[in-house]
Amino acid sequence: MSALGNLGGRLYRGEVSVDFVGRKKLWYTISALILVISIAAVLIRGLHYSVDFKGGSVYQFTAPRATITQVTLVAEQAGAGQGINVLQVHAPGKPVAFQVQTERLPYSRSVQVQDALARAYGLRTTQVSVNFIGPSWGTQISQKALKALIAFLVVIVIYLSIAFEWKMASAALVALAHDIVITIGVYALTGFQVSPATVIGLLTILGYSLYDTVVVFDKVRENTAGLLGTRRTTYSQAANLALNQTLVRSINTSLIALLPVASILVIGITLLGNGELKDLSLVLFVGMLSGTYSSICIATPVLADLKEREPQYKQLARTVALRAAGGRAARGKAKAGQVSASGGGASEGSAAPGPAAGAAGDGEAVPAETVTDERVPAGRTAAASATPRAARPGPRQQPRRPSSSKRRPGGKKKRR
């Protein structure tokens, strides 16, 4: 835990940085692939709705030694049809119970299925309870869930537009739609049953996903407050810093939230059997994972893309790029100067580097041996004279003139 805390501090101070925004094309590609698979699964396989949505008959009875496969076979042979869903329900201190969900059957066939289940497991007919659920109840549930979702999205857009700005609200909605489609796609791929508990869980994960996104956006707003005044970093760089500063917090929050949900999911499947608890915990688990990923890898990169399209941030990006290019050029010149200075101490027999073997004034090539420097004092080697001026220590040496060429300030020669 101390190592994780140290990592969080280093991320917050910018000592360690993960370039989430810079790798946005990678995240977009991954998300696009997952979304295509999810949409294809929904269109091809469809969703497996519970009897609460489509209506039908529900048979419930107790059979300790039965299995799901055996119960399904008995119901099919009795004329229950093909759309049969058998759930095994466990209750502490009670024998194993089964719940058989079928399409809406006529009364005569319903009685036939009831009698067949009772005979197969040595039960009285009254010990197999039968309930009929009409499709209108499921339709009302679906309509109310859709209205709640629309109202939720409208309120979120208004709040984010007022508290932050509309571009942050748009990025948050993109991440939210991303989470909803992935969660529905997982249900279509795995064939899990969609029940009213699934709808409740879906509405719950919307709030969780937005909660993590709003926390990141608040830090982004703080880091980009005086960005145009300083002109030191681009909007994407400041947003990426905000992501790194809140990364450990997002991971810790997600882990703390996922642990109890995972426990409920495991207990619901292994001990309590399939039921409402399993449906609720499954959608929460999938949605929380997707929400954590989208708040880090989708929402903030989308926001950076929207903001970088603004003229002032385009100009800021060009300014920062030019400044960075100038800094690299200066470092390159300094490095070249160090290399040339270190090479100036070559042996006396070696030829002097540089333009000594270049062209003369008339374009006529001159050998390196013929090029001399009249200003080199006596006692200095040729290798020392080959040292660049910037690397020579001390003031520049002036050549001596003969005494006969000395003149008075007035321009007249000195009389002997």
C-alpha positions in Angstrom: 0.0 0.0 0.0 2.9 2.3 0.7 4.3 1.7 -2.8 0.9 2.6 -4.2 0.8 5.8 -2.1 4.3 6.8 -3.3 3.2 6.2 -6.9 0.2 8.4 -6.4 2.4 11.2 -5.0 4.8 10.9 -8.0 1.9 10.9 -10.4 0.4 14.0 -8.7 3.7 15.9 -8.8 4.3 14.9 -12.5 7.4 12.9 -11.7 5.8 9.9 -13.4 3.3 10.3 -16.2 1.1 7.9 -18.3 0.2 9.5 -21.6 -3.5 8.6 -21.7 -4.5 11.6 -23.9 -1.6 11.0 -26.3 -2.7 7.4 -26.8 -6.3 8.4 -27.6 -6.2 6.6 -30.9 -5.4 3.3 -29.2 -8.3 3.8 -26.7 -10.7 4.8 -29.5 -9.8 1.7 -31.5 -10.3 -0.6 -28.5 -13.6 1.0 -27.6 -14.8 0.9 -31.2 -14.0 -2.8 -31.5 -15.9 -3.5 -28.2 -18.9 -1.4 -29.3 -19.1 -3.1 -32.7 -19.1 -6.5 -31.0 -21.7 -5.4 -28.5 -24.1 -3.9 -31.1 -23.7 -7.0 -33.3 -24.5 -9.3 -30.4 -27.6 -7.3 -29.6 -28.8 -7.3 -33.3 -27.9 -11.0 -33.9 -28.5 -12.7 -30.6 -30.9 -10.2 -29.0 -31.6 -9.9 -25.3 -33.1 -12.6 -23.1 -35.9 -10.9 -21.3 -37.4 -12.3 -18.2 -41.1 -13.2 -17.9 -41.7 -9.8 -16.2 -41.2 -8.1 -19.5 -42.7 -10.5 -22.1 -45.3 -12.1 -19.9 -45.9 -15.8 -19.4 -46.4 -18.6 -16.8 -44.1 -19.3 -13.8 -44.1 -22.7 -12.2 -42.3 -23.0 -8.8 -41.7 -26.2 -6.9 -39.1 -27.9 -4.6 -37.0 -30.9 -5.9 -33.8 -31.5 -4.0 -32.4 -34.2 -6.4 -33.4 -32.5 -9.7 -31.1 -30.6 -12.1 -31.8 -27.8 -14.5 -31.4 -30.0 -17.5 -33.9 -32.6 -16.2 -36.5 -30.0 -15.3 -36.2 -28.4 -18.8 -36.6 -31.7 -20.5 -39.8 -32.5 -18.5 -41.3 -29.1 -19.2 -40.6 -29.4 -22.9 -42.1 -32.9 -23.2 -45.2 -31.6 -21.4 -45.8 -29.0 -24.1 -44.3 -25.9 -22.5 -42.8 -24.7 -25.8 -39.3 -23.7 -26.7 -38.8 -20.5 -24.8 -38.2 -22.1 -21.4 -36.1 -20.6 -18.7 -35.3 -22.7 -15.7 -33.8 -21.0 -12.6 -32.4 -22.8 -9.6 -33.2 -21.0 -6.4 -31.3 -21.7 -3.1 -32.5 -20.5 0.2 -30.6 -21.1 3.5 -32.0 -24.0 5.5 -34.5 -24.9 2.8 -34.4 -27.5 0.0 -33.5 -26.6 -3.6 -36.4 -24.9 -5.4 -36.9 -24.5 -9.1 -38.6 -21.8 -11.1 -39.8 -22.6 -14.6 -40.6 -19.6 -16.8 -42.5 -20.3 -20.0 -44.5 -18.3 -22.6 -48.1 -17.6 -21.9 -49.8 -21.0 -22.2 -53.5 -21.8 -22.6 -55.2 -23.1 -19.4 -55.3 -26.7 -20.6 -51.7 -26.9 -21.5 -50.7 -25.0 -18.3 -52.5 -27.7 -16.3 -50.7 -30.4 -18.3 -47.3 -28.9 -17.5 -48.1 -28.6 -13.9 -49.2 -32.2 -13.6 -46.1 -33.4 -15.5 -43.7 -31.6 -13.1 -45.6 -33.0 -10.1 -45.4 -36.6 -11.4 -41.7 -36.3 -12.3 -40.6 -35.4 -8.8 -43.2 -37.2 -6.7 -45.2 -34.0 -5.7 -48.8 -33.2 -5.3 -50.3 -30.9 -7.9 -50.9 -28.3 -5.3 -47.2 -28.3 -4.5 -46.4 -26.9 -7.9 -47.5 -23.3 -7.8 -48.5 -21.5 -11.0 -48.5 -17.7 -11.6 -49.6 -15.9 -14.7 -47.9 -12.6 -15.6 -49.3 -10.4 -18.3 -47.0 -8.4 -20.7 -48.6 -5.1 -19.7 -46.7 -5.0 -16.5 -43.3 -5.5 -18.2 -44.3 -2.8 -20.7 -45.0 -0.4 -17.9 -41.7 -1.2 -16.3 -39.9 -0.6 -19.6 -41.6 2.7 -20.3 -40.9 4.0 -16.8 -37.3 3.0 -17.0 -36.9 4.8 -20.4 -38.5 8.0 -18.9 -36.2 7.8 -15.9 -33.2 7.5 -18.2 -34.2 10.5 -20.3 -34.9 12.6 -17.3 -31.5 11.6 -15.8 -29.6 12.5 -19.0 -31.3 15.9 -19.3 -30.6 16.8 -15.6 -26.9 15.7 -16.1 -26.5 17.8 -19.2 -27.9 20.9 -17.5 -25.8 20.4 -14.4 -22.5 19.8 -16.2 -23.2 22.7 -18.6 -23.7 25.0 -15.7 -21.0 23.7 -13.4 -18.4 23.2 -16.1 -19.2 23.8 -19.8 -21.2 22.1 -22.6 -18.1 20.4 -24.1 -17.5 18.6 -20.8 -21.1 17.6 -20.7 -20.8 16.3 -24.3 -17.7 14.3 -23.4 -19.4 12.9 -20.3 -22.5 11.8 -22.3 -20.2 10.0 -24.9 -18.6 8.1 -22.0 -22.0 7.3 -20.6 -23.4 6.0 -23.9 -20.2 3.9 -24.2 -20.9 2.3 -20.8 -24.5 1.5 -21.6 -23.8 -0.1 -24.9 -21.0 -2.3 -23.5 -23.2 -3.4 -20.6 -26.1 -4.3 -22.8 -23.7 -6.1 -25.2 -22.3 -8.2 -22.4 -25.8 -9.4 -21.6 -26.5 -10.2 -25.2 -23.2 -12.1 -25.5 -23.5 -14.1 -22.3 -27.3 -14.7 -22.6 -28.0 -13.5 -19.1 -31.6 -12.7 -18.3 -32.7 -9.1 -18.4 -35.0 -8.5 -15.4 -36.4 -5.5 -13.5 -33.3 -5.7 -11.3 -31.1 -5.3 -14.3 -32.9 -2.1 -15.2 -32.3 -0.8 -11.6 -28.6 -1.7 -11.8 -28.3 0.0 -15.2 -29.6 3.2 -13.8 -27.3 2.9 -10.8 -24.1 2.5 -12.9 -25.0 5.6 -14.9 -24.6 7.7 -11.7 -21.3 5.9 -10.8 -19.8 6.4 -14.2 -20.6 10.1 -14.1 -19.3 10.5 -10.6 -15.8 9.4 -11.6 -15.9 11.5 -14.8 -16.9 14.6 -12.9 -14.0 14.2 -10.4 -11.6 14.0 -13.3 -13.2 17.0 -15.1 -12.9 19.1 -11.9 -9.2 18.5 -11.8 -8.9 19.3 -15.6 -10.7 22.6 -15.0 -8.3 23.4 -12.2 -5.2 22.6 -14.3 -6.4 24.6 -17.4 -7.6 27.7 -15.5 -4.6 30.0 -16.5 -3.4 28.0 -19.5 -3.7 30.7 -22.1 -1.8 33.2 -19.9 1.2 31.0 -19.2 1.4 29.4 -22.7 3.7 26.7 -21.4 1.6 23.5 -22.1 -1.2 22.6 -24.4 -4.7 21.7 -23.2 -4.1 18.0 -23.9 -1.0 18.0 -21.8 -2.8 19.8 -18.9 -5.7 17.4 -19.1 -3.4 14.4 -19.1 -1.7 15.7 -16.0 -5.1 15.9 -14.3 -5.8 12.3 -15.3 -2.5 11.2 -13.7 -3.2 13.2 -10.6 -6.6 11.5 -10.1 -5.5 8.0 -11.4 -4.8 6.3 -8.1 -7.9 7.8 -6.6 -10.0 6.4 -9.4 -8.4 3.0 -9.1 -8.9 2.9 -5.4 -12.5 4.0 -5.6 -13.3 1.4 -8.2 -11.6 -1.4 -6.3 -13.4 -0.6 -3.1 -16.8 -0.5 -5.0 -16.1 -3.7 -7.0 -15.1 -5.9 -4.1 -18.5 -6.0 -2.4 -20.3 -6.2 -5.8 -18.1 -9.1 -6.8 -18.9 -10.8 -3.4 -22.6 -10.4 -4.0 -22.3 -11.8 -7.5 -20.4 -14.9 -6.4 -22.7 -15.6 -3.5 -25.8 -15.0 -5.6 -24.6 -17.5 -8.2 -23.1 -20.2 -6.0 -25.2 -20.2 -2.9 -28.5 -18.5 -3.7 -28.8 -19.5 -7.3 -30.0 -17.4 -10.2 -32.3 -14.6 -9.2 -32.8 -10.9 -8.7 -29.6 -10.6 -6.6 -27.5 -12.1 -9.4 -29.1 -9.8 -12.0 -28.4 -6.7 -10.0 -24.9 -7.5 -9.0 -23.9 -8.6 -12.6 -25.0 -5.3 -14.2 -23.3 -3.3 -11.4 -20.0 -5.2 -11.9 -19.9 -4.8 -15.6 -21.0 -1.2 -15.5 -18.4 -0.2 -12.9 -15.6 -1.7 -14.8 -16.7 0.0 -18.0 -17.3 3.3 -16.2 -13.8 3.3 -14.7 -12.3 2.7 -18.1 -14.4 5.3 -19.9 -13.7 8.0 -17.3 -10.0 7.6 -17.8 -9.6 6.6 -21.5 -12.7 8.0 -23.2 -14.1 11.1 -21.5 -11.0 13.1 -21.0 -9.5 12.4 -24.5 -12.8 13.3 -26.1 -12.8 16.5 -24.1 -9.3 17.3 -25.2 -10.3 16.7 -28.8 -13.2 19.2 -28.5 -11.1 21.8 -26.8 -8.1 21.6 -29.2 -10.5 22.6 -32.0 -10.9 26.0 -30.5 -8.8 28.8 -32.2 -7.1 29.9 -29.0 -6.0 26.4 -28.1 -4.9 25.7 -31.7 -2.6 28.8 -31.4 -1.4 27.7 -28.0 -0.5 24.3 -29.4 1.6 25.9 -32.2 3.3 28.2 -29.7 4.2 25.3 -27.4 5.4 23.2 -30.4 7.7 26.1 -31.6 9.1 26.6 -28.1 9.8 22.9 -27.8 11.5 22.8 -31.2 13.6 25.8 -30.3 14.7 24.2 -27.0 15.6 21.0 -28.9 17.7 23.0 -31.4 19.5 24.8 -28.6 20.3 21.6 -26.8 21.5 20.1 -30.1 23.9 23.1 -30.6 25.2 22.9 -27.1 25.9 19.2 -27.5 27.6 19.8 -30.8 29.8 22.4 -29.2 30.8 20.1 -26.4 31.7 17.4 -28.9 33.8 19.7 -31.0 35.5 21.2 -27.8 36.4 17.7 -26.6 37.9 16.8 -30.0 40.1 19.9 -30.1 42.8 18.2 -28.0 43.9 15.9 -30.8 47.6 15.1 -31.5 49.8 17.5 -33.3 50.2 15.3 -36.3 46.5 15.1 -37.0 44.8 17.4 -39.5 42.7 20.3 -38.1 38.9 19.6 -38.6 36.6 22.1 -40.1 36.9 24.4 -43.1 40.7 24.2 -43.4 40.5 22.1 -46.5 37.7 24.2 -47.9 37.6 26.4 -51.0 39.5 29.6 -51.4 38.0 33.0 -52.2 38.0 32.3 -55.9 36.5 28.9 -55.6 40.0 27.2 -55.9 40.5 24.4 -53.5 43.5 24.8 -51.2 45.2 21.9 -49.4 44.9 21.8 -45.7 48.7 22.1 -45.3 48.9 25.5 -47.0 46.3 27.1 -44.8 47.9 29.0 -41.9 46.9 31.5 -39.3 49.2 34.4 -39.0 47.7 35.3 -35.6 48.8 32.1 -33.9 51.4 33.1 -31.3 54.8 31.4 -31.2 54.8 28.3 -29.1 51.2 27.3 -29.8 50.7 24.1 -31.7 48.6 23.6 -34.8 46.2 21.5 -32.9 45.6 24.2 -30.4 45.0 26.7 -33.2 42.4 24.4 -34.6 40.3 24.8 -31.5 37.1 26.8 -32.2 37.1 30.4 -31.0 34.2 29.7 -28.6 36.3 27.0 -26.9 39.6 29.0 -26.6 40.3 30.2 -23.1 41.1 33.8 -22.3 40.8 36.9 -24.4 41.5 37.0 -28.1 45.2 37.3 -29.0 46.1 40.2 -31.3 49.0 39.8 -33.8 52.1 41.8 -33.1 53.2 44.5 -35.6 56.7 45.4 -36.4 58.1 48.4 -34.5 58.7 50.2 -37.8 55.0 50.2 -38.5 54.1 52.0 -35.3 52.6 55.4 -35.8 51.9 58.3 -33.7 48.3 59.2 -32.9 48.5 62.0 -35.5 49.4 59.5 -38.2 53.0 60.6 -38.6 56.0 58.3 -38.3 58.2 58.5 -35.3 61.4 60.5 -35.9 64.6 58.8 -35.1 
